[in-house]
């Protein structure tokens, strides 16, 4: 039986391997009772390129994944700081603020202020410890934060003085709409992509802004960062993230590739979307999607090769180390959003600097 792609719904998928054959899961044994429960096959769609686990987690498995004591330990280990007032926290939050402003928030906010009185409403979906809620509050938004963790919600209430509710996105009433919605590091955890996006579209005002942040699958071939996280069920690149938005009447506006913090090799996509009801991908044929995907792939390969060549010359190194890969993304490379001409121009500037 052919496995259907959960994004474009086509059945032309191929098996990439099992989590445990692609990467070691030993580091996750401390977080769950039996890590083998979450050892899934990884498939890739031959039409749209989306990568995903199969079979998806059952509701019972998801309940066990996020409600074991190990999940709190996982957050403590992976979170870069324990208090929002730490110097390290403030430094990271400053960088994260720039990240959001650079993908369209600054322009959107300027436009909102010109047209409307009062503060724009903001929904932080899966707020965690509230660093993003704090960022948007400091930018002048009226913040509502939601999360399924009572511990996280209490922390946000006490530290940030914003409306914080223990509730899942599924249970939000669509009658209340928001000017801006952020879902950071959430979409890669869900097995219900289209339900999630339907809800986000329903909650967003007609002239609103949706921001999604998720790990970048095409991160220079570092497969250990793609598949080992047992909490992740979906693996996005710029194309599949844009396609998902398009399928729900959301136009891909701005995007960038960013490191979550400087001591990690993991790269995230941050992308903004605006509503455009006429833009619906269900009218796109599989052949059209496949053609677009092919063009994206060719552009991405060309762009990455230009980046590699540039850095090799700039740093006088014949081969790129992971350090140089990180340096490239630190320069805010735009990946697939750039055209070949723009990439060539950008690379030429690096060549000129490197030859001096």
PAGUKOL-371471 format. One record per residue (C-alpha): residue in three letters; chain; x, z, y. Coordinates in nm, 3 decimals, decimal comma. Layout:
% PAGUKOL-371471
NODE   res   chain      east        up     north
NODE   ALA       A         X         Z         Y
...
//
This chain:
% PAGUKOL-371471
NODE   res   chain      east        up     north
NODE   UNK       A     0,000     0,000     0,000
NODE   UNK       A     0,136    -0,105     0,338
NODE   UNK       A     0,188     0,167     0,599
NODE   UNK       A     0,008     0,101     0,928
NODE   UNK       A     0,186     0,150     1,259
NODE   UNK       A     0,010     0,434     1,449
NODE   UNK       A     0,081     0,258     1,779
NODE   UNK       A    -0,018    -0,110     1,741
NODE   UNK       A    -0,210    -0,058     1,413
NODE   UNK       A    -0,035    -0,348     1,238
NODE   UNK       A     0,083    -0,323     0,876
NODE   UNK       A     0,417    -0,501     0,904
NODE   UNK       A     0,635    -0,193     0,881
NODE   UNK       A     0,957    -0,117     0,699
NODE   UNK       A     1,105     0,203     0,560
NODE   UNK       A     1,420     0,318     0,739
NODE   UNK       A     1,478     0,612     0,506
NODE   UNK       A     1,387     0,974     0,460
NODE   UNK       A     1,483     1,239     0,715
NODE   UNK       A     1,710     1,413     0,464
NODE   UNK       A     1,887     1,088     0,369
NODE   UNK       A     1,944     0,987     0,732
NODE   UNK       A     2,053     1,328     0,863
NODE   UNK       A     2,110     1,682     0,740
NODE   UNK       A     1,817     1,921     0,784
NODE   UNK       A     2,018     2,234     0,704
NODE   UNK       A     2,027     2,354     1,066
NODE   UNK       A     1,644     2,369     1,065
NODE   UNK       A     1,617     2,587     0,754
NODE   UNK       A     1,628     2,897     0,976
NODE   UNK       A     1,311     2,798     1,162
NODE   UNK       A     1,063     2,735     0,879
NODE   UNK       A     0,998     2,885     0,537
NODE   UNK       A     1,058     2,555     0,357
NODE   UNK       A     1,224     2,273     0,553
NODE   UNK       A     1,147     2,028     0,270
NODE   UNK       A     0,779     2,050     0,370
NODE   UNK       A     0,870     1,847     0,680
NODE   UNK       A     1,105     1,601     0,512
NODE   UNK       A     0,920     1,277     0,582
NODE   UNK       A     0,988     0,907     0,549
NODE   UNK       A     1,075     0,725     0,873
NODE   UNK       A     0,918     0,383     0,928
NODE   UNK       A     0,962     0,116     1,194
NODE   UNK       A     0,699    -0,138     1,295
NODE   UNK       A     0,810    -0,503     1,273
NODE   UNK       A     0,568    -0,599     1,550
NODE   UNK       A     0,612    -0,346     1,831
NODE   UNK       A     0,927    -0,165     1,710
NODE   UNK       A     0,771     0,183     1,711
NODE   UNK       A     0,929     0,442     1,480
NODE   UNK       A     0,729     0,722     1,320
NODE   UNK       A     0,707     0,965     1,030
NODE   UNK       A     0,488     0,899     0,727
NODE   UNK       A     0,275     1,054     0,604
NODE   UNK       A     0,181     1,242     0,922
NODE   UNK       A     0,175     1,619     0,914
NODE   UNK       A    -0,152     1,775     0,803
NODE   UNK       A    -0,326     2,025     1,035
NODE   UNK       A    -0,213     2,302     0,800
NODE   UNK       A     0,149     2,186     0,817
NODE   UNK       A     0,136     2,172     1,196
NODE   UNK       A    -0,012     2,521     1,207
NODE   UNK       A     0,272     2,645     0,990
NODE   UNK       A     0,533     2,458     1,192
NODE   UNK       A     0,448     2,613     1,528
NODE   UNK       A     0,322     2,957     1,428
NODE   UNK       A     0,606     3,078     1,211
NODE   UNK       A     0,841     3,331     1,368
NODE   UNK       A     1,116     3,073     1,347
NODE   UNK       A     0,960     2,864     1,624
NODE   UNK       A     1,024     3,139     1,880
NODE   UNK       A     1,381     3,154     1,757
NODE   UNK       A     1,407     2,773     1,786
NODE   UNK       A     1,300     2,792     2,152
NODE   UNK       A     1,545     3,072     2,227
NODE   UNK       A     1,834     2,874     2,080
NODE   UNK       A     1,751     2,535     2,229
NODE   UNK       A     1,632     2,644     2,575
NODE   UNK       A     1,917     2,620     2,829
NODE   UNK       A     1,841     2,948     3,009
NODE   UNK       A     1,638     3,265     2,964
NODE   UNK       A     1,540     3,331     3,325
NODE   UNK       A     1,438     3,094     3,603
NODE   UNK       A     1,649     3,295     3,849
NODE   UNK       A     1,977     3,244     3,663
NODE   UNK       A     2,237     3,038     3,858
NODE   UNK       A     2,254     2,795     3,566
NODE   UNK       A     1,876     2,762     3,569
NODE   UNK       A     1,868     2,689     3,941
NODE   UNK       A     2,135     2,422     3,903
NODE   UNK       A     1,951     2,251     3,618
NODE   UNK       A     1,616     2,272     3,797
NODE   UNK       A     1,770     2,107     4,102
NODE   UNK       A     1,876     1,814     3,883
NODE   UNK       A     1,538     1,799     3,713
NODE   UNK       A     1,367     1,789     4,054
NODE   UNK       A     1,572     1,482     4,146
NODE   UNK       A     1,481     1,329     3,810
NODE   UNK       A     1,107     1,342     3,881
NODE   UNK       A     1,145     1,229     4,242
NODE   UNK       A     1,346     0,926     4,127
NODE   UNK       A     1,072     0,792     3,897
NODE   UNK       A     0,805     0,755     4,162
NODE   UNK       A     0,692     1,108     4,251
NODE   UNK       A     0,846     1,097     4,600
NODE   UNK       A     0,671     0,771     4,697
NODE   UNK       A     0,344     0,878     4,538
NODE   UNK       A     0,350     1,212     4,719
NODE   UNK       A     0,428     1,048     5,055
NODE   UNK       A     0,132     0,813     5,006
NODE   UNK       A    -0,098     1,101     4,908
NODE   UNK       A    -0,008     1,304     5,217
NODE   UNK       A    -0,091     1,009     5,442
NODE   UNK       A    -0,436     0,961     5,286
NODE   UNK       A    -0,552     1,312     5,193
NODE   UNK       A    -0,580     1,662     5,329
NODE   UNK       A    -0,477     1,957     5,118
NODE   UNK       A    -0,241     1,984     4,825
NODE   UNK       A    -0,252     1,739     4,533
NODE   UNK       A    -0,361     1,893     4,204
NODE   UNK       A    -0,110     1,897     3,920
NODE   UNK       A    -0,149     1,961     3,547
NODE   UNK       A     0,153     2,066     3,341
NODE   UNK       A     0,060     1,992     2,979
NODE   UNK       A     0,262     2,205     2,738
NODE   UNK       A     0,426     2,399     3,021
NODE   UNK       A     0,662     2,610     2,808
NODE   UNK       A     0,846     2,855     3,031
NODE   UNK       A     0,722     2,679     3,341
NODE   UNK       A     1,033     2,520     3,493
NODE   UNK       A     0,842     2,197     3,559
NODE   UNK       A     0,548     2,391     3,701
NODE   UNK       A     0,791     2,561     3,938
NODE   UNK       A     0,938     2,226     4,044
NODE   UNK       A     0,601     2,075     4,129
NODE   UNK       A     0,483     2,390     4,302
NODE   UNK       A     0,793     2,374     4,524
NODE   UNK       A     0,705     2,010     4,605
NODE   UNK       A     0,365     2,121     4,738
NODE   UNK       A     0,137     2,064     4,437
NODE   UNK       A    -0,147     2,295     4,337
NODE   UNK       A    -0,040     2,371     3,981
NODE   UNK       A    -0,239     2,432     3,663
NODE   UNK       A    -0,025     2,500     3,355
NODE   UNK       A    -0,145     2,496     2,994
NODE   UNK       A     0,027     2,585     2,668
NODE   UNK       A    -0,071     2,708     2,323
NODE   UNK       A     0,180     2,995     2,335
NODE   UNK       A     0,044     3,319     2,480
NODE   UNK       A     0,402     3,441     2,536
NODE   UNK       A     0,487     3,135     2,744
NODE   UNK       A     0,164     3,154     2,942
NODE   UNK       A     0,220     3,521     3,031
NODE   UNK       A     0,572     3,440     3,142
NODE   UNK       A     0,445     3,162     3,372
NODE   UNK       A     0,168     3,376     3,516
NODE   UNK       A     0,404     3,659     3,606
NODE   UNK       A     0,697     3,455     3,733
NODE   UNK       A     0,533     3,161     3,908
NODE   UNK       A     0,195     3,278     4,035
NODE   UNK       A     0,013     2,964     3,921
NODE   UNK       A    -0,304     2,912     3,721
NODE   UNK       A    -0,186     2,927     3,360
NODE   UNK       A    -0,420     2,892     3,061
NODE   UNK       A    -0,368     2,927     2,687
NODE   UNK       A    -0,538     2,608     2,575
NODE   UNK       A    -0,450     2,282     2,401
NODE   UNK       A    -0,489     1,941     2,561
NODE   UNK       A    -0,767     1,860     2,315
NODE   UNK       A    -0,987     2,136     2,459
NODE   UNK       A    -0,958     2,046     2,826
NODE   UNK       A    -1,282     1,935     2,988
NODE   UNK       A    -1,253     1,581     3,122
NODE   UNK       A    -1,484     1,667     3,412
NODE   UNK       A    -1,193     1,829     3,593
NODE   UNK       A    -0,953     1,558     3,709
NODE   UNK       A    -0,603     1,588     3,848
NODE   UNK       A    -0,399     1,392     4,100
NODE   UNK       A    -0,082     1,420     3,893
NODE   UNK       A    -0,026     1,504     3,525
NODE   UNK       A     0,301     1,577     3,348
NODE   UNK       A     0,350     1,591     2,971
NODE   UNK       A     0,719     1,665     2,915
NODE   UNK       A     0,851     1,667     2,559
NODE   UNK       A     0,504     1,675     2,409
NODE   UNK       A     0,415     1,322     2,300
NODE   UNK       A     0,689     1,310     2,036
NODE   UNK       A     0,526     1,612     1,870
NODE   UNK       A     0,175     1,474     1,828
NODE   UNK       A     0,039     1,277     1,536
NODE   UNK       A    -0,263     1,169     1,745
NODE   UNK       A    -0,108     0,937     2,002
NODE   UNK       A    -0,418     0,748     2,106
NODE   UNK       A    -0,638     1,058     2,126
NODE   UNK       A    -0,375     1,219     2,347
NODE   UNK       A    -0,354     0,920     2,581
NODE   UNK       A    -0,734     0,889     2,595
NODE   UNK       A    -0,745     1,249     2,714
NODE   UNK       A    -0,470     1,198     2,972
NODE   UNK       A    -0,648     0,889     3,107
NODE   UNK       A    -0,976     1,080     3,128
NODE   UNK       A    -0,813     1,370     3,316
NODE   UNK       A    -0,629     1,150     3,568
NODE   UNK       A    -0,788     1,053     3,899
NODE   UNK       A    -0,820     0,677     3,973
NODE   UNK       A    -0,527     0,686     4,217
NODE   UNK       A    -0,332     0,947     4,022
NODE   UNK       A     0,012     0,954     3,862
NODE   UNK       A     0,096     1,032     3,498
NODE   UNK       A     0,452     1,127     3,401
NODE   UNK       A     0,573     1,129     3,042
NODE   UNK       A     0,910     1,260     2,926
NODE   UNK       A     1,031     1,208     2,570
NODE   UNK       A     1,361     1,160     2,383
NODE   UNK       A     1,500     0,806     2,388
NODE   UNK       A     1,520     0,659     2,039
NODE   UNK       A     1,772     0,388     2,128
NODE   UNK       A     2,038     0,638     2,236
NODE   UNK       A     2,349     0,436     2,158
NODE   UNK       A     2,301     0,470     1,784
NODE   UNK       A     2,323     0,849     1,754
NODE   UNK       A     2,079     0,879     1,465
NODE   UNK       A     2,152     1,249     1,421
NODE   UNK       A     1,961     1,304     1,745
NODE   UNK       A     1,677     1,074     1,651
NODE   UNK       A     1,535     1,209     1,329
NODE   UNK       A     1,669     1,555     1,250
NODE   UNK       A     1,425     1,749     1,469
NODE   UNK       A     1,145     1,837     1,226
NODE   UNK       A     0,912     1,905     1,519
NODE   UNK       A     0,922     1,537     1,619
NODE   UNK       A     0,682     1,287     1,463
NODE   UNK       A     0,714     0,983     1,696
NODE   UNK       A     1,024     0,810     1,831
NODE   UNK       A     0,994     0,610     2,153
NODE   UNK       A     1,197     0,365     2,354
NODE   UNK       A     1,100     0,210     2,688
NODE   UNK       A     0,903    -0,071     2,527
NODE   UNK       A     0,687     0,139     2,296
NODE   UNK       A     0,620     0,396     2,569
NODE   UNK       A     0,511     0,120     2,807
NODE   UNK       A     0,294    -0,036     2,535
NODE   UNK       A     0,121     0,296     2,467
NODE   UNK       A     0,037     0,336     2,835
NODE   UNK       A    -0,086    -0,022     2,859
NODE   UNK       A    -0,320     0,033     2,566
NODE   UNK       A    -0,493     0,302     2,771
NODE   UNK       A    -0,520     0,125     3,106
NODE   UNK       A    -0,202     0,275     3,252
NODE   UNK       A     0,055     0,057     3,426
NODE   UNK       A     0,424     0,138     3,372
NODE   UNK       A     0,552     0,219     3,724
NODE   UNK       A     0,904     0,364     3,725
NODE   UNK       A     1,141     0,497     3,461
NODE   UNK       A     1,491     0,623     3,402
NODE   UNK       A     1,719     0,762     3,132
NODE   UNK       A     1,841     1,117     3,184
NODE   UNK       A     2,032     1,385     3,002
NODE   UNK       A     1,824     1,701     2,971
NODE   UNK       A     2,140     1,899     3,039
NODE   UNK       A     2,508     1,814     3,059
NODE   UNK       A     2,618     1,987     2,738
NODE   UNK       A     2,409     1,767     2,511
NODE   UNK       A     2,432     1,406     2,399
NODE   UNK       A     2,053     1,364     2,384
NODE   UNK       A     1,901     1,116     2,628
NODE   UNK       A     1,543     1,134     2,755
NODE   UNK       A     1,312     0,869     2,900
NODE   UNK       A     1,114     0,981     3,203
NODE   UNK       A     0,842     0,731     3,297
NODE   UNK       A     0,555     0,728     3,545
NODE   UNK       A     0,224     0,545     3,506
NODE   UNK       A    -0,065     0,463     3,737
NODE   UNK       A    -0,421     0,375     3,629
NODE   UNK       A    -0,506     0,007     3,607
NODE   UNK       A    -0,827    -0,041     3,412
NODE   UNK       A    -0,780    -0,417     3,373
NODE   UNK       A    -0,455    -0,359     3,186
NODE   UNK       A    -0,561    -0,306     2,827
NODE   UNK       A    -0,338    -0,401     2,536
NODE   UNK       A    -0,617    -0,431     2,282
NODE   UNK       A    -0,660    -0,784     2,416
NODE   UNK       A    -0,297    -0,861     2,329
NODE   UNK       A    -0,244    -1,034     1,997
NODE   UNK       A     0,018    -0,905     1,751
NODE   UNK       A     0,210    -1,229     1,816
NODE   UNK       A     0,215    -1,156     2,190
NODE   UNK       A     0,337    -0,800     2,134
NODE   UNK       A     0,603    -0,922     1,889
NODE   UNK       A     0,724    -1,182     2,138
NODE   UNK       A     0,753    -0,924     2,415
NODE   UNK       A     0,936    -0,691     2,179
NODE   UNK       A     1,183    -0,963     2,088
NODE   UNK       A     1,260    -1,026     2,454
NODE   UNK       A     1,307    -0,655     2,515
NODE   UNK       A     1,547    -0,629     2,223
NODE   UNK       A     1,763    -0,917     2,344
NODE   UNK       A     1,777    -0,774     2,696
NODE   UNK       A     1,861    -0,427     2,572
NODE   UNK       A     2,149    -0,551     2,357
NODE   UNK       A     2,290    -0,754     2,647
NODE   UNK       A     2,256    -0,464     2,886
NODE   UNK       A     2,421    -0,211     2,656
NODE   UNK       A     2,710    -0,448     2,585
NODE   UNK       A     2,766    -0,493     2,958
NODE   UNK       A     2,766    -0,115     2,997
NODE   UNK       A     3,016    -0,069     2,716
NODE   UNK       A     3,248    -0,338     2,851
NODE   UNK       A     3,230    -0,195     3,202
NODE   UNK       A     3,311     0,159     3,097
NODE   UNK       A     3,590     0,047     2,867
NODE   UNK       A     3,756    -0,127     3,163
NODE   UNK       A     3,677     0,146     3,412
NODE   UNK       A     3,828     0,421     3,199
NODE   UNK       A     4,101     0,204     3,044
NODE   UNK       A     3,974     0,283     2,695
NODE   UNK       A     3,916     0,010     2,432
NODE   UNK       A     3,635     0,200     2,264
NODE   UNK       A     3,371     0,424     2,412
NODE   UNK       A     3,369     0,787     2,308
NODE   UNK       A     3,052     0,993     2,320
NODE   UNK       A     3,188     1,136     2,643
NODE   UNK       A     3,179     0,794     2,806
NODE   UNK       A     2,837     0,724     2,667
NODE   UNK       A     2,718     1,042     2,837
NODE   UNK       A     2,895     0,939     3,157
NODE   UNK       A     2,710     0,607     3,159
NODE   UNK       A     2,371     0,767     3,131
NODE   UNK       A     2,474     1,020     3,389
NODE   UNK       A     2,501     0,725     3,628
NODE   UNK       A     2,125     0,686     3,579
NODE   UNK       A     2,126     0,360     3,382
NODE   UNK       A     1,778     0,210     3,377
NODE   UNK       A     1,794     0,058     3,029
NODE   UNK       A     1,526    -0,196     2,956
NODE   UNK       A     1,373    -0,179     3,302
NODE   UNK       A     1,668    -0,369     3,447
NODE   UNK       A     1,677    -0,747     3,433
NODE   UNK       A     1,989    -0,920     3,303
NODE   UNK       A     2,069    -1,028     3,661
NODE   UNK       A     2,036    -0,676     3,796
NODE   UNK       A     2,243    -0,539     3,511
NODE   UNK       A     2,512    -0,803     3,566
NODE   UNK       A     2,528    -0,718     3,936
NODE   UNK       A     2,551    -0,347     3,860
NODE   UNK       A     2,820    -0,406     3,600
NODE   UNK       A     3,017    -0,632     3,836
NODE   UNK       A     3,030    -0,344     4,085
NODE   UNK       A     3,177    -0,124     3,814
NODE   UNK       A     3,429    -0,392     3,721
NODE   UNK       A     3,543    -0,414     4,085
NODE   UNK       A     3,584    -0,037     4,110
NODE   UNK       A     3,763    -0,023     3,778
NODE   UNK       A     4,014    -0,289     3,874
NODE   UNK       A     4,130    -0,109     4,189
//
